[in-house]
Amino acid sequence: MTTKAPQTDTPDDEMPSRPLSAEEAQQLRARHPSVSPWRVVAWQVGVGVAVALVAWGLTGRQNVGWSAGYGALAVVIPAMIFARGLTGRFSSLNAGAAAVGFMVWELVKIAVSIALLASAPRLVSELSWPALLVGLVLTMKVYWVALAFRPAPRPKV
């Protein structure tokens, strides 16, 4: 007894997949530009500085500003390491190297984040954990903002 796969009427299923030519790949990249990881890091730095200044200004306490700034640094420094790893030569060798590189650099990013958070009480005098967490969370949310404001797709030529 044999079973047949269900038939679908969508045009995507009718067209066989094939590798893109160099010109087709270039046109696809031009129509759908990617977000630079360094641009995201730059936005994170800006948000981190703003959060630290606002925290300091609202509370009038310097340690709250430093705590919020340190929370932002616990996101920015690992993001910089991650961006450097992803934009290096090794990650562009082939798809397998890129996938392995992504996983390795993500693990490094997590480890550095944990180390920075664990060392916070020793590095920031009179640490305010709520301020640190606010700085950390708001700086981390820049990833979502970067996706929302990525470069617009260009029209097909």
WOBELKA-V275515 format. One record per backbone hydrogen bond with DSSP energy under -0.5 kcal/mol. CO is the residue of the C=O (numbers start at 0). NH is the residue of the N-H. Records with the same first field share a line. If there is no record, write none. Layout:
CO->NH / NH
This chain:
9->12 / 13
10->14
20->24
21->25
22->26
23->27
24->28
25->29
26->30
27->31
29->153
30->153
35->39
36->40
37->41
38->42
39->43
40->44
41->45
42->46
43->47
44->48
45->49
46->50
47->51
48->52
49->53
50->54
51->55
52->56
53->57
54->58
55->59
59->61
60->63 / 64
61->65
62->66
63->67
64->68
65->69
66->70
67->71
68->72
69->73
71->74 / 75
72->76
74->78
75->79
76->80
77->81
78->82
79->83
80->84
81->85
82->86
84->87
88->91
89->92
93->97
94->98
95->99
96->100
97->101
98->102
99->103
100->104
101->105
102->106
103->107
104->108
105->109
106->110
107->111
108->112
109->113
110->114
111->115
112->116
113->117
114->118
115->119
116->119
118->121 / 122
119->123
122->124
123->126
126->128
127->131
128->132
129->133
130->134
131->135
132->136
133->137
134->138
135->139
136->140
138->141
139->142
140->143 / 144
141->145
142->146
143->147
144->148
146->149
